[in-house]
Each structure stands twice: as structure tokens, then as C-alpha cells.
Amino acid sequence: GLKGNVIIFPQRPSKVLETLPPSIEDVLTPICVLFVGSSPPTIDWLRKHAKPLIVRREKVRSALVWLCEHNVLYSDVLIDHDCLDSMSEEDILPVHIETVPEDDARAQDALTSRYD
């Protein structure tokens, strides 16, 4: 089996981007997924259990349209429909995934550490 935690580091953007969504490369740069377990997760396992890694293009589009229409801070933001159209309908983000065996000394640190 696999165990895991989600760690989100605080972000302090200086300003909202002028165009959303950002490119996949910009989104993926700060992301690494670490699994502790006997073997790496399969794509099927990720689709079933790692829902935060799944991007649904039309959900992103709908959320951005709503945000631009209902939040004054986003009223001047342009939606990059070409970027959205280049995404799969529903797929897992191509993030860097590492697997640490449970008996590895790093596994306990990964499971119990926290961000302060």
C-alpha cells in the first residue's frame, strides 16, 4: 500500500497574472509528489486516489470565467482559451513523482515532517 501527505507551501504572488491559466510548465515547476510505499503508483491508482493531480479542462475554464465575472480583482484578466484547448479533457498533471520505500530512513521523515 501507499501512504501520503499533502504539503502546500505558502505562496505570496506580488500580483495576479494578466493571463490565466498559466502554462503547464509554470504550474509544474514547484510541484513534486512523494509517495512512501513498496512500489510507484500506477496511472490507474493515481486517477482513482490522487484527485488533486487531475485537471479537468472545462472545470478550469468555467472557474476562470466565473472568477473574471464575479471578482473585481480578476476583471481585467484575460483567459487564454488556446492554452486551455491544448489541455486534455481530463488528465493527471505530468508532475514529478518519487517513491520512497517504507523501510528507507527518509520515509519516516516524509510521513511525519511538517512545514513551519
N, C-alpha and C positions, 0 to 999 in steps of 0.2 A: 504494500500500500504506500501511499504518498501522504505526507503532512505538509502543511504550509501556512504561512502568514502573509498578509499583505502589508507592505510598508509604503507609506506615502510621505515623501519629503515635502516640507512646505515650499511653496512657490511664491515668489514676490515679483510678479511681472510689473515692469515700470509703466506699461500702458497696454491697452488692448490692441491686438493685431488689427491692421487695416483690412485684411482679407482673411476669411475663415472658410474652410478649415485649413490649418497648416498642412504642409506636405507630410506624407507618411514618414519620410526620413527625419523631419524635425520632431515629430511625435516620438519616434522610436529611440532617438539618441539617448535620452536619460532613463530608458527602461531596461531592466534586466529582471528576469524571473528565475528564482532559485527554488528548486524542488528538492526535498530531502526524501529519499526513498531508494529502493533497491534497483530501479531502472528508470530511464527517462519516460515521461508521459507520452502516450500516443496522441496523434491528432484527434482521434475519436474521443479519447479521455478528455482532452482539452476542450473540445466542443461541448461536452456534456457537463464538465465540472469547473471549467475556468471561464465562466461567463464574462468577467470583466475584460478578458482579452478579445472578445468577439465584437466586431464592428459591423453594424447594420447600416448600410449606406443611406437608405431612406429615412431611418430614425434620426441619423445625424442631420440630414437635410431638413427634416421637419423641425428639429430642435433649434437649428440655426435660424430658420425663417421665423419661428415663434420668438426667439430671443431678439432678433432685429426689430420685430414689430412691437414688442412689449417692454423693452428695456432701453431707456434713453441713452445709456452708455454704449449701446451697440447699434444705435440708429444709423450711424454713418459707415458701419462695417459692410464690406461687400462679401457676398457669398460666392465662392469660387466653384461654380457648378461643374466646370471641366475637371477640377480636382476630384469632386465627388463622383462624377461619372467614371473616372478612371479606377475607382474602388470596386471591389467585388460586391455583389448584392449583400452577402453575409459571409464573413470570413474571420479567421483568427489573425490578429495583428502579427506580423512576422518579427516578433521580439526575440531577443537573445535569451535562450533558456539553458540554464545549467542544472545539473542534477548532482547532488552530494549524497553518497551512500550513508545510510543511517549509522554505520559504525565508524565513520570518519569523524575526527575530532571537531571539525568545523560544523558538523550537523547540529550539535547541541547549542553552539553559539548562534547558528542561524535560526533555531527554533525558539530561543529564549531571549535574544537580544532585542533591544528597542531603541528607538530614536529619541534622543533628549534634546 
